[in-house]
Amino acid sequence: FSFLGFDFRYLRSLRGAMRPHYTPKLKKRTALLRAVKEVFRRRRSQPIGRVISLINPMLRGRVNYFAVGHSSECFGYIKDWVEKKVRRHLAHARKRQGFGWER
């Protein structure tokens, strides 16, 4: 079931006992990413320091709220996504096309 932004489930542990497992809801993660995306979109011409100063309180608040439970997979995805957006913002500011990754 879902309650206060978490999905609650019972999963079997490695020793066979049933344990509560709670993770942030996918809907809440999507809402956070949309809000961050909107900040990046509205501040495209601003310096990255100003954009990060607006995004940090949003991310910090969500991380503190969802710190309990099994949130590392969700936070890993958010971290990778935000880092990619910051790199894209910097590349756009310096009129560069790609990330510089080789395949």
C-alpha positions as CSV (number, residue, x, y, z in Angstrom):
1,F,0.0,0.0,0.0
2,S,1.0,3.6,-0.4
3,F,1.1,6.2,2.4
4,L,2.8,9.7,2.7
5,G,4.8,9.3,-0.5
6,F,6.1,5.8,0.3
7,D,5.2,2.4,-1.1
8,F,5.1,-0.2,1.7
9,R,5.5,-3.9,1.0
10,Y,6.5,-7.1,2.8
11,L,9.5,-8.9,1.3
12,R,11.2,-12.0,2.3
13,S,14.7,-11.3,3.8
14,L,17.8,-13.4,3.1
15,R,17.1,-15.5,6.2
16,G,13.5,-16.1,5.1
17,A,11.6,-13.8,7.5
18,M,9.1,-11.3,6.1
19,R,10.3,-7.8,6.6
20,P,8.7,-4.4,5.8
21,H,10.2,-2.7,2.7
22,Y,9.4,0.9,2.0
23,T,10.6,3.0,-0.9
24,P,9.6,6.4,-2.3
25,K,6.8,6.3,-4.8
26,L,7.6,6.6,-8.4
27,K,5.1,9.4,-8.7
28,K,7.0,11.5,-6.1
29,R,10.3,10.9,-7.9
30,T,8.7,12.0,-11.2
31,A,7.2,15.1,-9.6
32,L,10.7,16.1,-8.2
33,L,12.3,15.6,-11.6
34,R,9.7,17.7,-13.3
35,A,10.2,20.5,-10.8
36,V,13.9,20.4,-11.3
37,K,13.5,20.3,-15.1
38,E,11.3,23.4,-14.9
39,V,14.0,25.3,-13.0
40,F,16.6,24.3,-15.6
41,R,14.3,25.3,-18.4
42,R,13.4,28.7,-16.9
43,R,17.0,29.6,-16.0
44,R,18.8,28.4,-19.2
45,S,20.8,31.7,-19.6
46,Q,21.6,32.0,-15.9
47,P,25.0,31.0,-14.4
48,I,25.1,27.4,-13.1
49,G,25.8,28.6,-9.6
50,R,22.5,30.4,-9.4
51,V,20.6,27.4,-10.9
52,I,22.3,25.1,-8.4
53,S,21.4,27.4,-5.5
54,L,17.8,27.1,-6.5
55,I,17.8,23.3,-7.0
56,N,19.8,22.4,-3.8
57,P,17.0,23.2,-1.3
58,M,14.5,21.2,-3.4
59,L,16.8,18.2,-3.5
60,R,17.9,18.5,0.1
61,G,14.3,18.6,1.3
62,R,13.3,15.5,-0.6
63,V,16.4,13.6,0.5
64,N,15.8,14.4,4.1
65,Y,12.2,13.4,3.9
66,F,12.8,10.1,2.1
67,A,16.0,9.3,4.1
68,V,14.3,6.4,5.9
69,G,13.6,3.1,4.2
70,H,15.2,1.8,1.1
71,S,15.7,4.9,-1.0
72,S,19.2,4.5,-2.4
73,E,18.1,3.2,-5.8
74,C,15.7,6.2,-6.2
75,F,18.3,8.7,-5.1
76,G,20.9,7.2,-7.4
77,Y,18.6,7.7,-10.3
78,I,17.9,11.3,-9.3
79,K,21.6,12.0,-8.7
80,D,22.6,10.7,-12.2
81,W,19.8,12.7,-13.8
82,V,20.7,16.0,-12.1
83,E,24.4,15.6,-12.9
84,K,23.5,15.0,-16.5
85,K,21.3,18.1,-16.6
86,V,24.1,20.2,-14.9
87,R,26.6,19.0,-17.5
88,R,24.1,19.8,-20.3
89,H,23.6,23.3,-18.9
90,L,27.4,23.9,-18.8
91,A,27.8,22.6,-22.3
92,H,25.0,24.9,-23.5
93,A,26.6,27.9,-21.8
94,R,29.9,27.2,-23.5
95,K,28.3,26.5,-26.9
96,R,29.4,22.8,-26.9
97,Q,27.4,20.0,-28.4
98,G,28.2,16.8,-26.7
99,F,29.3,15.5,-23.3
100,G,32.7,14.4,-24.6
101,W,32.0,10.7,-24.0
102,E,33.4,8.1,-26.3
103,R,31.4,5.1,-27.3
